[in-house]
Amino acid sequence: MATMRWSAGWYGGTGPGRRPAGGRPVSGLDATWTSGWPPGRVRTVADERASLTVIGECGADEAQLQSALPVVRARGWRALTRWPGSYLVVARSGETLAVIGDLVGQHPVHYRTDAAGTWWATAASALAALDGAPVDVTALAAHLAFGQPDVLASRSLFRGVARVPGGHVLLVGPEGVRGERYEPVAYPPVALREQAPVVRAALAEAVAARIDDRPVSADLAGLDSTTLACLAAQHTPVTAVTFADERLRDDDLAYAARTAATVPGLTHHPVPGGPGTVYYAGLDRLERLPVTDAPNAYAVTASIKRAVLDTVAAHTPGGGVHFTGSAGDAVLSAPSSYLADMLRERRHRRAWQHAHAHARLRHTSAFDVLARTRPASRVDLAGAWWQTAAELRRPARDWIPQAQRPLAWTPLLASADWMTREVRAQLAGAVDQAAGALVDAPTRLADWSVRQDLAAVGAGTAGWRALTLADHGVELAAPYLDNEVIRACLTVPADERGAPGQYKPLLEAAFTGSGVLPGFVLARTTKGGFNAVAYAGLREHAPVLMDLLGSSSRLAALGLVTEAPVAEALARAAAGQPTAQGALHLVVAAEVWLRQLATGRVQWWEEVSGRVAAE
């Protein structure tokens, strides 16, 4: 049986009669367990009126936790999410239980309620296993069609299992169960130069919170990962690794070697590519992939991640912590979608200036940039969802690159066009309902888009962490996804973070003159990419992908893909033509997940007596 890290708890009048298989009770909390977490990553403080537990990488020391008990009694939930690190909070104030995940879903919170009480868990699959609840086809369709977790905000991927959206706390008490927002949908803006020292401090604290007696390694590639590696090297020796497949044809390796030669504490090891280090390798042996609670984007790139961690393992004692720059792009810069907000707010002169600069970078005209942007500036989020629902009811579209379609709050991905008409109609109805029920909606497209991008990256990084733990016993650290780093960065307006003409100006302002990063790193304007190994994988593993997504496909059985458009997308890739790469990535990950669910590899529950209750 496979194992997973997760936490769960019960709130009800009588004992639940079961517990997580192999779970450890959490002291200070009734009927609360962790499974797979090291004891040192589960800490509790309590008095007669309140208790507080943090699960994960939390930078608060014991004195800080103890001093937070009055905050728990006052129900100041947001304050409990402001320590460095990435962690789950479980707090009790009187008869009220509060469960608080992180902002981006690395510690998701789900629940289900019946007449006897409420179960909550960080794994929706576990709650579904209580009575064999099936996959929610419409929720999975939304995952594939939009890639934005909060469109159907309170629906998990299983029927009858509710999801707590990011920025909300789950409150369970005698009066019932509810989710309550604690995080604002947008932050009061602070100018980039003024906020830069706050960003530097947040990143430094996030890195320091993970450094103890474990060996430390780090990706050393782009600007984001290099920043983390250099911050870590201020505390301890760092084994730095760079994936250096010759097909990539970028300058990551050159910059990495120069950085390691300049920064004390960094020892650099290139990771050579090979025939097996391509996307989609190994999908003919799904038993080698760890089971995850949701579709794992890194199932597609597992062979590359394994090669990187094999190199780490060869040069460290093992059981360490590995830093990655995931989500750096999302928080340190911004896509040009902020132009829609400028137009909506009638900042026409500045929008025109930025459009000119973006147009030069894309070798197009400012008129074309603004023409693509303007439709999104004329509608709010609810209106955009009604438009999306109407589009789902129309016939499927022919494929063109997403960048050639008009900008949208919730763009339809190519995978939406691969679904049956019945599934598209069901999804349209759900989106209409979500638009009608929308509250606390952001008014800026940039604010909505970055939160959704971060939630998607957070869920994916949770899958990557499962891979590093299962294969190498290594803890993955992604500081750009920490609550306080996100808050520090997103306080800077999107048009300053993403201003054209300078690459990642927020990071440059934060670290210039700090002595952390060499000047040549901050002056870098290039970024590596994985397109070459992605398309190589599509070509080389097309037969396996066709088998996954063909007549035996679980997605096809649910109406979530149809064979002809998938075959067409794979044929385009085999011919060296552009294709719907992102959509293929999503559907392959979802197909792998459905097949893993069917194997029952995880034993989720056991009766208190020890007899298995659910798998």
C-alpha positions as CSV (number, residue, x, y, z in Angstrom):
1,M,0.0,0.0,0.0
2,A,1.2,3.5,-0.8
3,T,1.4,6.2,1.9
4,M,0.6,9.8,1.8
5,R,1.0,12.8,4.0
6,W,-2.3,14.1,5.2
7,S,-4.2,15.3,8.3
8,A,-7.8,14.8,9.4
9,G,-10.2,15.5,12.2
10,W,-13.7,14.8,13.4
11,Y,-16.2,17.1,15.1
12,G,-19.3,15.5,16.4
13,G,-21.3,14.3,19.4
14,T,-20.0,10.7,19.4
15,G,-16.7,9.1,18.4
16,P,-16.2,8.6,14.7
17,G,-15.4,4.9,15.0
18,R,-12.4,5.2,12.6
19,R,-9.3,7.1,12.2
20,P,-6.6,7.6,9.4
21,A,-4.7,4.4,8.9
22,G,-1.5,4.6,10.8
23,G,-2.4,8.1,12.0
24,R,-0.9,9.8,15.0
25,P,-3.2,11.6,17.4
26,V,-2.5,15.4,17.8
27,S,-2.1,16.4,21.4
28,G,-4.4,19.1,22.6
29,L,-7.1,18.4,20.0
30,D,-9.8,15.8,20.3
31,A,-10.2,13.4,17.3
32,T,-7.4,14.9,15.2
33,W,-4.7,12.9,13.5
34,T,-1.7,13.3,11.1
35,S,-0.5,10.6,8.8
36,G,3.0,10.6,7.2
37,W,4.2,13.8,8.9
38,P,7.4,13.6,11.0
39,P,6.6,14.3,14.7
40,G,8.9,17.4,14.6
41,R,6.6,19.0,12.0
42,V,3.6,18.7,14.2
43,R,3.6,21.2,17.2
44,T,0.9,22.1,19.6
45,V,0.5,24.6,22.4
46,A,-2.6,24.8,24.6
47,D,-4.3,26.1,27.7
48,E,-7.7,25.5,29.3
49,R,-9.5,27.8,26.8
50,A,-7.6,27.3,23.5
51,S,-5.2,25.2,21.6
52,L,-3.1,25.8,18.5
53,T,-1.4,23.2,16.2
54,V,0.8,23.9,13.2
55,I,1.6,21.1,10.8
56,G,4.3,21.5,8.2
57,E,7.3,23.8,7.8
58,C,6.4,26.7,10.2
59,G,9.0,29.2,11.2
60,A,7.4,30.2,14.5
61,D,9.3,29.1,17.6
62,E,7.6,27.7,20.8
63,A,7.4,31.1,22.4
64,Q,5.7,32.6,19.4
65,L,3.2,29.8,19.3
66,Q,2.5,30.2,23.0
67,S,2.0,33.9,22.6
68,A,-0.5,33.3,19.9
69,L,-3.0,31.6,22.2
70,P,-4.7,34.9,23.0
71,V,-5.0,35.5,19.3
72,V,-6.8,32.1,19.0
73,R,-9.2,33.0,21.8
74,A,-9.9,36.3,20.0
75,R,-10.4,34.4,16.7
76,G,-7.8,36.5,14.8
77,W,-7.4,33.7,12.2
78,R,-5.3,35.7,9.7
79,A,-2.6,36.4,12.2
80,L,-2.0,32.6,12.6
81,T,-1.1,32.5,8.9
82,R,1.7,35.1,9.0
83,W,4.7,33.1,10.2
84,P,7.4,32.1,7.6
85,G,7.0,28.7,6.0
86,S,4.2,26.6,4.6
87,Y,1.9,24.9,7.1
88,L,-1.6,24.0,8.2
89,V,-3.2,25.6,11.3
90,V,-5.7,23.7,13.5
91,A,-7.0,25.9,16.3
92,R,-9.6,25.5,19.0
93,S,-11.3,28.5,20.7
94,G,-13.9,27.3,23.2
95,E,-16.2,25.0,21.3
96,T,-15.2,26.3,17.8
97,L,-12.6,24.5,15.7
98,A,-10.8,26.4,13.0
99,V,-8.8,24.7,10.2
100,I,-6.7,27.0,8.0
101,G,-4.8,25.9,5.0
102,D,-2.3,28.1,3.1
103,L,-3.3,30.6,0.5
104,V,-2.4,28.4,-2.6
105,G,-3.5,24.9,-1.8
106,Q,-0.3,23.2,-0.7
107,H,-2.2,22.4,2.5
108,P,-5.8,22.2,1.1
109,V,-8.8,21.8,3.4
110,H,-11.9,19.7,2.6
111,Y,-14.9,18.6,4.6
112,R,-18.1,16.6,4.6
113,T,-20.9,16.8,7.1
114,D,-23.8,14.5,8.0
115,A,-26.2,14.2,10.9
116,A,-23.6,12.7,13.2
117,G,-20.9,15.4,12.7
118,T,-18.2,16.7,10.4
119,W,-15.0,15.2,9.0
120,W,-12.3,17.5,7.7
121,A,-9.1,16.5,5.9
122,T,-6.3,17.8,3.8
123,A,-7.1,14.9,1.3
124,A,-10.4,15.0,-0.5
125,S,-9.8,11.4,-1.6
126,A,-9.8,10.3,2.0
127,L,-13.2,11.8,2.7
128,A,-14.5,10.3,-0.5
129,A,-13.2,6.9,0.6
130,L,-15.5,7.1,3.7
131,D,-18.4,5.9,1.6
132,G,-16.9,5.4,-1.9
133,A,-18.1,8.8,-3.2
134,P,-17.4,9.0,-6.9
135,V,-15.5,11.7,-8.9
136,D,-17.5,14.9,-9.5
137,V,-17.4,14.9,-13.3
138,T,-18.4,18.6,-13.6
139,A,-15.7,19.7,-11.1
140,L,-13.1,17.7,-13.0
141,A,-14.4,19.2,-16.3
142,A,-13.8,22.7,-14.7
143,H,-10.3,21.7,-13.7
144,L,-9.5,20.7,-17.3
145,A,-11.4,23.5,-19.1
146,F,-10.2,26.4,-17.0
147,G,-7.2,25.5,-14.9
148,Q,-8.6,28.0,-12.3
149,P,-9.4,26.3,-9.0
150,D,-11.8,28.9,-7.7
151,V,-14.3,29.0,-10.5
152,L,-16.3,26.2,-8.8
153,A,-14.8,27.4,-5.5
154,S,-16.5,25.1,-2.9
155,R,-16.6,21.9,-5.1
156,S,-13.9,19.4,-4.7
157,L,-13.2,16.7,-7.3
158,F,-15.5,14.3,-5.4
159,R,-19.3,14.4,-5.0
160,G,-20.3,15.3,-1.5
161,V,-16.9,16.5,-0.5
162,A,-16.7,20.3,-0.1
163,R,-13.6,22.4,-0.7
164,V,-12.5,25.4,1.3
165,P,-11.1,28.0,-1.1
166,G,-7.8,29.7,-0.5
167,G,-7.9,32.6,1.9
168,H,-10.8,31.1,3.8
169,V,-10.9,29.4,7.2
170,L,-13.1,26.3,8.0
171,L,-15.1,26.9,11.2
172,V,-16.8,24.0,12.9
173,G,-18.9,24.4,16.0
174,P,-22.2,23.7,17.7
175,E,-23.9,26.1,15.3
176,G,-22.7,24.3,12.2
177,V,-20.0,24.4,9.6
178,R,-19.0,27.3,7.4
179,G,-16.2,28.8,5.5
180,E,-15.2,32.4,6.3
181,R,-12.9,34.7,4.3
182,Y,-9.9,36.0,6.2
183,E,-7.7,37.2,3.3
184,P,-8.6,40.2,1.2
185,V,-9.2,39.7,-2.5
186,A,-6.6,42.5,-3.2
187,Y,-4.0,44.2,-1.2
188,P,-3.6,48.0,-0.6
189,P,-1.0,49.0,-3.2
190,V,2.6,50.0,-2.2
191,A,5.1,51.3,-4.7
192,L,7.7,48.8,-5.9
193,R,10.7,50.7,-4.5
194,E,9.1,51.1,-1.1
195,Q,8.0,47.5,-0.9
196,A,11.3,45.9,-2.2
197,P,12.9,45.6,1.3
198,V,9.8,43.9,2.6
199,V,10.0,41.4,-0.2
200,R,13.7,40.7,0.5
201,A,13.0,40.2,4.2
202,A,10.1,37.9,3.5
203,L,12.1,35.7,1.2
204,A,15.1,35.6,3.6
205,E,12.8,34.5,6.4
206,A,11.1,31.9,4.2
207,V,14.4,30.3,3.3
208,A,15.8,30.5,6.9
209,A,12.7,28.8,8.2
210,R,13.6,25.6,6.3
211,I,17.2,25.4,7.4
212,D,18.1,23.2,10.3
213,D,20.3,20.2,10.6
214,R,19.1,18.7,7.3
215,P,21.4,18.8,4.2
216,V,20.3,21.5,1.8
217,S,20.1,21.4,-2.0
218,A,18.7,23.8,-4.5
219,D,17.9,24.3,-8.2
220,L,20.3,26.8,-9.8
221,A,18.8,27.8,-13.1
222,G,16.8,31.0,-13.6
223,L,16.7,34.2,-11.5
224,D,14.1,32.9,-9.1
225,S,15.8,29.7,-8.1
226,T,19.2,31.3,-8.0
227,T,18.0,33.9,-5.5
228,L,16.8,31.1,-3.2
229,A,20.1,29.1,-3.6
230,C,22.1,32.2,-2.7
231,L,20.0,33.0,0.3
232,A,20.3,29.4,1.6
233,A,24.1,29.6,1.1
234,Q,24.3,32.4,3.6
235,H,23.3,29.8,6.3
236,T,24.7,26.5,5.2
237,P,26.5,24.7,2.4
238,V,24.2,24.1,-0.6
239,T,24.4,21.4,-3.2
240,A,23.2,23.3,-6.3
241,V,22.0,21.5,-9.4
242,T,21.1,22.6,-13.0
243,F,19.2,20.4,-15.5
244,A,21.5,20.8,-18.5
245,D,20.0,18.8,-21.4
246,E,21.7,20.0,-24.6
247,R,18.3,20.2,-26.3
248,L,17.3,23.1,-24.2
249,R,19.8,25.5,-25.8
250,D,19.5,28.1,-23.0
251,D,22.1,29.9,-20.8
252,D,21.0,28.5,-17.5
253,L,24.1,26.3,-17.1
254,A,26.5,29.1,-18.0
255,Y,24.9,31.4,-15.4
256,A,24.8,28.7,-12.8
257,A,28.5,27.8,-13.2
258,R,29.4,31.5,-12.9
259,T,27.2,32.0,-9.9
260,A,28.6,28.9,-8.1
261,A,32.1,30.1,-8.7
262,T,31.2,33.5,-7.2
263,V,29.0,32.8,-4.2
264,P,30.6,31.0,-1.2
265,G,28.8,27.9,0.0
266,L,27.4,26.8,-3.4
267,T,28.7,23.5,-4.8
268,H,27.5,23.1,-8.4
269,H,26.5,19.9,-10.2
270,P,25.1,19.8,-13.7
271,V,22.4,17.3,-14.5
272,P,22.9,15.9,-18.0
273,G,19.9,15.0,-20.0
274,G,19.4,11.8,-21.9
275,P,16.8,9.8,-23.9
276,G,14.7,9.3,-20.9
277,T,14.6,12.9,-19.6
278,V,11.7,14.2,-21.6
279,Y,8.1,14.9,-20.9
280,Y,5.7,11.9,-20.7
281,A,8.4,9.4,-20.1
282,G,7.5,6.5,-17.8
283,L,3.8,6.7,-18.2
284,D,3.6,3.1,-19.2
285,R,4.5,2.2,-15.6
286,L,2.1,4.2,-13.5
287,E,2.9,2.2,-10.4
288,R,6.2,4.1,-10.2
289,L,4.4,7.4,-9.6
290,P,3.2,8.4,-6.1
291,V,-0.5,8.5,-5.5
292,T,-1.7,12.1,-5.1
293,D,-5.0,13.7,-3.9
294,A,-5.5,15.5,-7.2
295,P,-4.2,15.3,-10.7
296,N,-0.4,15.8,-10.5
297,A,1.1,18.0,-13.2
298,Y,4.5,16.7,-12.4
299,A,3.5,13.1,-13.4
300,V,4.3,14.4,-16.9
301,T,7.8,15.5,-16.0
302,A,8.7,12.9,-13.4
303,S,11.7,11.5,-15.3
304,I,13.3,15.0,-15.3
305,K,12.6,15.6,-11.6
306,R,14.0,12.2,-10.8
307,A,17.2,12.9,-12.7
308,V,17.7,16.1,-10.8
309,L,17.1,14.5,-7.4
310,D,19.3,11.5,-8.3
311,T,22.1,14.0,-8.7
312,V,21.3,15.6,-5.4
313,A,21.2,12.2,-3.7
314,A,24.6,11.3,-5.1
315,H,26.2,14.3,-3.4
316,T,24.3,14.6,-0.1
317,P,23.6,12.2,2.8
318,G,19.9,12.1,1.9
319,G,16.7,13.2,3.8
320,G,17.4,16.8,3.1
321,V,15.5,19.9,1.9
322,H,15.5,21.0,-1.7
323,F,14.7,24.6,-2.8
324,T,12.8,25.3,-6.0
325,G,11.9,28.6,-7.6
326,S,8.3,27.5,-8.4
327,A,5.9,30.4,-8.6
328,G,8.6,33.0,-8.8
329,D,7.3,34.2,-12.2
330,A,3.8,34.6,-10.8
331,V,4.7,36.8,-7.8
332,L,7.7,38.7,-9.1
333,S,6.3,39.7,-12.4
334,A,2.9,39.9,-14.1
335,P,1.4,39.1,-17.5
336,S,0.2,41.9,-19.7
337,S,-3.4,41.2,-18.7
338,Y,-3.1,44.2,-16.3
339,L,-3.6,46.3,-19.4
340,A,-7.3,45.4,-19.2
341,D,-7.4,46.9,-15.7
342,M,-5.8,50.1,-17.0
343,L,-8.4,50.4,-19.7
344,R,-11.2,49.7,-17.3
345,E,-9.9,52.4,-14.9
346,R,-9.4,54.9,-17.8
347,R,-5.7,55.1,-17.4
348,H,-5.5,55.3,-21.2
349,R,-2.2,57.1,-21.6
350,R,-0.3,54.7,-19.3
351,A,-2.0,51.7,-21.0
352,W,-0.9,53.0,-24.4
353,Q,2.7,53.4,-23.2
354,H,2.8,49.9,-21.8
355,A,1.1,48.4,-24.9
356,H,3.8,50.0,-27.1
357,A,6.5,48.4,-25.0
358,H,4.8,45.0,-24.9
359,A,4.3,45.2,-28.6
360,R,8.0,45.7,-29.2
361,L,8.8,42.6,-27.2
362,R,6.3,40.5,-29.2
363,H,7.1,42.0,-32.6
364,T,3.6,43.2,-33.1
365,S,1.7,46.5,-32.8
366,A,0.3,48.3,-29.8
367,F,-3.1,48.3,-31.6
368,D,-3.0,44.5,-31.7
369,V,-2.0,44.3,-28.0
370,L,-4.9,46.5,-26.9
371,A,-7.4,44.9,-29.3
372,R,-6.7,41.5,-27.6
373,T,-7.0,43.1,-24.2
374,R,-10.1,45.3,-24.6
375,P,-12.8,42.7,-24.3
376,A,-11.8,41.7,-20.8
377,S,-11.8,45.4,-19.8
378,R,-15.5,45.7,-20.6
379,V,-16.8,43.0,-18.2
380,D,-16.5,42.0,-14.6
381,L,-15.8,38.5,-13.3
382,A,-19.5,37.4,-13.0
383,G,-20.2,38.7,-16.5
384,A,-17.1,37.0,-17.8
385,W,-18.4,33.7,-16.4
386,W,-21.7,34.1,-18.1
387,Q,-19.9,34.7,-21.3
388,T,-17.8,31.5,-20.7
389,A,-21.0,29.5,-20.1
390,A,-22.5,30.8,-23.3
391,E,-19.3,29.8,-25.2
392,L,-19.5,26.3,-23.7
393,R,-22.9,25.9,-25.1
394,R,-21.7,26.6,-28.6
395,P,-19.9,24.1,-30.9
396,A,-16.3,23.2,-30.0
397,R,-13.7,25.6,-31.6
398,D,-10.9,24.8,-33.9
399,W,-7.6,25.0,-32.2
400,I,-5.4,28.1,-32.3
401,P,-2.7,29.1,-29.8
402,Q,-4.2,30.6,-26.7
403,A,-2.1,33.8,-27.2
404,Q,-4.1,34.5,-30.3
405,R,-7.4,34.5,-28.6
406,P,-8.9,37.5,-26.8
407,L,-7.8,38.0,-23.2
408,A,-10.4,36.6,-20.8
409,W,-11.0,36.4,-17.0
410,T,-11.5,32.7,-17.3
411,P,-10.3,31.6,-20.7
412,L,-11.4,28.3,-22.1
413,L,-8.5,26.0,-22.7
414,A,-8.3,23.7,-25.7
415,S,-9.2,20.8,-23.5
416,A,-12.7,22.3,-23.2
417,D,-13.2,21.6,-26.9
418,W,-12.3,17.9,-26.4
419,M,-15.3,17.2,-24.2
420,T,-18.7,15.9,-25.2
421,R,-21.6,18.3,-25.7
422,E,-23.3,16.8,-22.7
423,V,-20.4,17.5,-20.4
424,R,-19.9,21.0,-21.8
425,A,-23.6,21.7,-21.2
426,Q,-23.3,20.5,-17.6
427,L,-20.2,22.6,-17.0
428,A,-22.0,25.7,-18.5
429,G,-24.8,25.3,-16.0
430,A,-22.4,25.1,-13.1
431,V,-20.5,28.2,-14.3
432,D,-23.8,30.1,-14.6
433,Q,-24.7,29.1,-11.0
434,A,-21.2,30.1,-9.8
435,A,-21.6,33.6,-11.5
436,G,-25.0,34.1,-9.9
437,A,-23.6,33.2,-6.4
438,L,-20.4,35.2,-6.7
439,V,-19.5,37.4,-3.7
440,D,-16.3,39.2,-2.8
441,A,-15.2,39.2,-6.4
442,P,-12.0,41.0,-7.3
443,T,-12.5,44.0,-9.5
444,R,-9.1,43.7,-11.3
445,L,-8.3,41.0,-13.8
446,A,-4.7,41.0,-12.6
447,D,-5.7,40.2,-9.0
448,W,-7.9,37.3,-10.0
449,S,-5.5,35.8,-12.5
450,V,-2.5,35.8,-10.2
451,R,-4.4,34.1,-7.4
452,Q,-5.6,31.4,-9.8
453,D,-2.2,30.9,-11.3
454,L,-0.7,30.6,-7.8
455,A,-3.4,28.1,-6.7
456,A,-2.7,26.0,-9.8
457,V,1.1,26.1,-9.1
458,G,0.5,25.3,-5.4
459,A,-1.5,22.2,-6.2
460,G,1.1,21.1,-8.7
461,T,3.9,21.7,-6.3
462,A,2.1,19.5,-3.7
463,G,2.3,16.7,-6.3
464,W,6.0,17.4,-6.9
465,R,6.6,17.2,-3.2
466,A,4.9,13.8,-3.1
467,L,7.4,12.7,-5.8
468,T,10.5,13.9,-4.0
469,L,9.4,12.3,-0.7
470,A,8.4,9.0,-2.3
471,D,11.6,8.6,-4.3
472,H,14.3,10.3,-2.2
473,G,12.9,11.2,1.2
474,V,13.6,14.9,0.3
475,E,11.4,17.7,1.5
476,L,10.6,20.2,-1.3
477,A,10.7,23.9,-0.3
478,A,8.9,26.4,-2.5
479,P,9.3,29.7,-0.7
480,Y,7.6,31.8,-3.4
481,L,4.4,30.0,-2.4
482,D,4.6,31.0,1.3
483,N,1.8,33.2,2.5
484,E,4.0,36.1,3.6
485,V,6.1,36.1,0.4
486,I,2.9,36.2,-1.7
487,R,1.5,39.0,0.4
488,A,4.8,41.0,0.2
489,C,5.0,40.6,-3.6
490,L,1.4,41.1,-4.6
491,T,1.2,44.3,-2.6
492,V,3.2,45.8,-5.5
493,P,0.7,46.7,-8.3
494,A,0.8,44.4,-11.3
495,D,1.7,47.2,-13.8
496,E,4.9,47.8,-11.7
497,R,5.8,44.1,-11.3
498,G,5.2,43.4,-14.9
499,A,6.3,46.7,-16.4
500,P,8.0,46.0,-19.8
501,G,11.6,47.0,-20.4
502,Q,13.1,45.5,-17.3
503,Y,13.2,41.8,-16.3
504,K,11.7,41.2,-12.9
505,P,12.2,44.7,-11.5
506,L,10.9,43.8,-8.1
507,L,13.6,41.2,-7.5
508,E,16.2,43.6,-8.8
509,A,15.0,46.4,-6.5
510,A,14.9,43.9,-3.6
511,F,18.4,42.6,-3.9
512,T,20.6,45.2,-5.5
513,G,23.3,46.1,-3.1
514,S,22.3,43.4,-0.6
515,G,25.4,41.3,-1.1
516,V,23.2,38.2,-1.7
517,L,23.2,38.0,-5.5
518,P,26.0,38.8,-7.8
519,G,25.3,41.8,-10.1
520,F,25.5,39.7,-13.3
521,V,22.6,37.6,-12.0
522,L,20.4,40.6,-11.3
523,A,21.3,42.0,-14.8
524,R,20.2,38.8,-16.5
525,T,17.3,39.2,-19.0
526,T,17.0,35.7,-20.3
527,K,15.0,32.7,-19.1
528,G,15.3,29.0,-19.9
529,G,12.4,26.9,-21.1
530,F,11.5,23.2,-21.5
531,N,9.7,23.3,-24.9
532,A,12.4,21.2,-26.6
533,V,12.1,18.3,-24.2
534,A,8.3,18.7,-24.0
535,Y,7.9,18.3,-27.8
536,A,10.5,15.5,-27.8
537,G,8.4,13.7,-25.3
538,L,5.2,14.2,-27.3
539,R,6.9,12.7,-30.3
540,E,8.6,9.8,-28.7
541,H,5.7,8.8,-26.4
542,A,2.8,9.4,-28.7
543,P,1.8,5.7,-28.7
544,V,1.6,5.6,-24.9
545,L,-0.4,8.8,-24.8
546,M,-2.8,7.5,-27.4
547,D,-3.3,4.4,-25.3
548,L,-3.9,6.5,-22.2
549,L,-6.3,8.8,-23.9
550,G,-7.8,6.4,-26.4
551,S,-10.7,3.9,-26.2
552,S,-9.7,2.7,-22.7
553,S,-9.4,6.2,-21.3
554,R,-11.2,6.9,-18.0
555,L,-11.6,10.5,-19.1
556,A,-13.3,9.3,-22.3
557,A,-15.7,7.1,-20.3
558,L,-16.8,10.2,-18.4
559,G,-17.1,12.3,-21.6
560,L,-14.2,14.5,-20.6
561,V,-12.1,13.8,-23.8
562,T,-13.0,12.5,-27.2
563,E,-10.5,10.6,-29.3
564,A,-10.3,12.6,-32.6
565,P,-9.1,16.0,-31.3
566,V,-6.6,14.4,-29.0
567,A,-5.2,12.4,-31.9
568,E,-5.0,15.5,-34.0
569,A,-3.1,17.4,-31.2
570,L,-0.6,14.5,-31.0
571,A,-0.3,14.3,-34.7
572,R,0.6,18.0,-34.9
573,A,3.3,17.5,-32.2
574,A,4.7,14.5,-34.1
575,A,5.0,16.6,-37.2
576,G,6.9,19.3,-35.3
577,Q,4.0,21.8,-35.5
578,P,2.6,23.9,-32.6
579,T,0.0,22.1,-30.6
580,A,-2.2,22.4,-27.5
581,Q,0.6,21.4,-25.2
582,G,-0.9,22.8,-22.0
583,A,-4.2,21.0,-22.6
584,L,-2.4,17.7,-23.3
585,H,-0.5,18.2,-20.1
586,L,-3.7,18.7,-18.1
587,V,-5.6,15.7,-19.5
588,V,-2.7,13.3,-19.3
589,A,-2.2,14.2,-15.6
590,A,-5.9,13.8,-15.0
591,E,-6.0,10.4,-16.8
592,V,-3.1,9.2,-14.7
593,W,-4.9,10.3,-11.5
594,L,-8.1,8.5,-12.4
595,R,-6.2,5.3,-13.2
596,Q,-4.4,5.5,-9.8
597,L,-7.7,6.1,-8.0
598,A,-9.0,2.9,-9.5
599,T,-6.1,0.8,-8.2
600,G,-6.9,1.5,-4.5
601,R,-3.3,1.8,-3.6
602,V,-3.9,3.9,-0.5
603,Q,-5.4,2.6,2.7
604,W,-7.1,5.7,4.0
605,W,-8.9,4.6,7.2
606,E,-8.9,2.0,9.9
607,E,-11.5,1.3,12.5
608,V,-10.5,2.1,16.0
609,S,-10.1,-1.6,16.7
610,G,-7.6,-1.8,13.9
611,R,-9.8,-3.4,11.2
612,V,-9.7,-1.7,7.8
613,A,-12.7,0.5,7.2
614,A,-12.0,2.2,3.9
615,E,-9.4,2.1,1.1
